[in-house]
Amino acid sequence: MFTGIVEEMGHVESFAAPRLRIAAEVVLDDVRLGTPSRSTAAA
């Protein structure tokens, strides 16, 4: 079940099980390596 808010429409760049690569821009603007996700940062 999906309960999130859709912020952006991206597209599948590649799929080679078990890896799925998705291209997006807006959602990735504030992502940094090692940064906790928004859902876990508030916990």
PyMOL commands that set and color helices and strands:
alter all, ss='L'
color gray80, all
select helices_A, chain A and resi 38-41
alter helices_A, ss='H'
color red, helices_A
select strands_A, chain A and resi 11-16+19-23
alter strands_A, ss='S'
color yellow, strands_A
deselect
rebuild
show_as cartoon
